[in-house]
Amino acid sequence: MIHRSGLDFKRFLVTAAASLSLASCGMTGDEDRARVTVIDDAAPLIKPVGIKLNYASATARAAIAKGLVGFDERGRVVPALAARWIVTDDGLSYIFRLNEATWNDGRQVTAERIASLLSERITELRPSRLGRDLEVIDEIISMTGRVIEVRLNSPHPNFLQLMAQPEMGLFRSGQGAGPMSEVDNDRAYTLGVFNQVASNAEDEEQDEEAQDGEPTDDPRRVILNSESPAKAVARYTAGFTDLVLNGRFHHLPLVDEAGVNSDDIKLDPVAGLFGLIFVRANGFWSVPDNREILSMAIDRPALLTSFPKVTAWQSRQKIIPDALNVAGINARPDWTSMTMQDRQQFAREHVRRWEALEGPVVPLAIAVPDAAGADILFLRIRSDLRRVGLDARQVALNEDADVRLIDEIAPYDSAQWFLSQLTCDKTPVCLNDADAKIQEANAATNLQIKARLYAETEVILVQHYNYIPLAVPVRWSISRPGQRGFAVNPRAWHPLNPLVGIPIS
């Protein structure tokens, strides 16, 4: 485990701020210019093509390549390439009427081309995070020059939220259709207002990666950077960025050490999975009743108070959020009515009985990110386990582990997404019966039956304890007071175009 001191953080922030000052000279804040920094734990690369997009790349793609629909700054589905749409009564057909629009090279956007590009993109995205969700699409048909129909094999009430994902933005011959254009990708990734150029039918088709922008007279610009967590916070405190995006729980100690004003920290009200998922179950941990002891032992409210910057952080004991529950089905564990003291006593006695028969329990290997916030989380969990006679050791995310921290937000409001993260293609500690019931629910054409099957699956998985819920995920941003075009939202998605007043369509 890596121990980090507050002094180390402060020294780093001072050094980073000093180095950034040279690179940021001459940048001034105004309504025509927004400076955005995205936090990235891995390589800070901005490349808006392909299928596995980091947050910065997804943000860039959504700005330069519209899909049929998109998200606005409040996380609402809004028209993009499509001007409007209707849904048939059975929920199996979505009919979109396209806007009058052109690609970056000036060529007309047509229904026939959109249908073709959308089909190709869905095939391309099969190995991606959206692959399982996109299986609901049966057929895409170009009906007229301005109308396309998307037929589904079963109803999907959140289909528009799925279609608004940044990966669904379309390129044609390396060109998007706005609402913005890439104007520079040298020192910083810079985007300007969508720039149409004259159409030239003789131009050869370009590869998707060959995106090429032209300067425009419109002064509105977004300068997008992707940085390590410490450097991103340092940019803000030094005044070199207006908005920091994609903050997670394990970055929060940096915000404390940097002295960021609490009013500048914006917490998105997201839903998703934040907990421990079993990826190996040997010995004591191979028995669901013993994995239940892990869930009982953790004092969730006390764990969350270790992060004072997020007073609204909510603990969780079940998989699917209450808002998506089916009436009459209770998926909460049996022990939820017990006090913490009674839970700990029950767990201690259970562990003692096991060890008397089977011998000592090997410490649980918990894989978490290499960050100060993750250290805090691990230490709290280990302390709780020691209170009941168990122990744990911390390992890196790329090392062998018994459980790994999962920290994912739901891209749309559906019970199916939550359950699909716990299937046998996601973790080896799984149940084929649960997978089969999910498949049955996916194929159901009746929404009430579909919801009931998902709820029954949750009951099975709660009792299996291959996932230990801890809380809702945390996603935070830092923004200047009154930042134009920015709002917290349930998707934790913050498009670039509203920051400088550019509409999506």
Salt bridges, closest charged atoms under 4 A:
GLU31 OE1 - ARG484 NH1 3.80
ASP41 OD2 - HIS250 NE2 2.94
ASP41 OD1 - HIS251 NE2 2.97
ASP72 OD2 - ARG76 NE 2.82
GLU100 OE2 - ARG146 NE 3.97
ASP105 OD2 - ARG107 NE 3.55
ASP105 OD2 - ARG172 NH1 2.91
GLU124 OE1 - ARG121 NH1 2.80
GLU139 OE1 - ARG151 NH1 3.52
GLU149 OE2 - ARG151 NE 3.22
GLU167 OE2 - ARG129 NE 2.63
GLU205 OE1 - ARG113 NH2 3.64
GLU205 OE2 - ARG172 NH2 3.74
GLU208 OE2 - ARG61 NH1 3.26
GLU209 OE1 - LYS47 NZ 3.52
ASP218 OD2 - ARG220 NH2 2.80
GLU227 OE2 - ARG235 NH2 3.26
ASP242 OD1 - ARG35 NH2 2.83
ASP268 OD2 - HIS494 NE2 2.99
ASP322 OD1 - ARG332 NH2 2.65
ASP370 OD1 - ARG4 NH2 2.35
ASP375 OD2 - ARG4 NH1 2.41
ASP384 OD1 - ARG387 NH1 3.01
ASP391 OD1 - ARG386 NE 3.03
ASP402 OD1 - ARG280 NE 2.89
ASP407 OD2 - ARG248 NH1 3.95
ASP407 OD1 - ARG475 NH1 3.02
ASP413 OD1 - ARG491 NH2 2.75
ASP425 OD2 - ARG132 NH2 2.55
GLU456 OE1 - LYS437 NZ 3.29
GLU456 OE2 - ARG452 NH1 2.94
GLU458 OE2 - LYS318 NZ 3.03
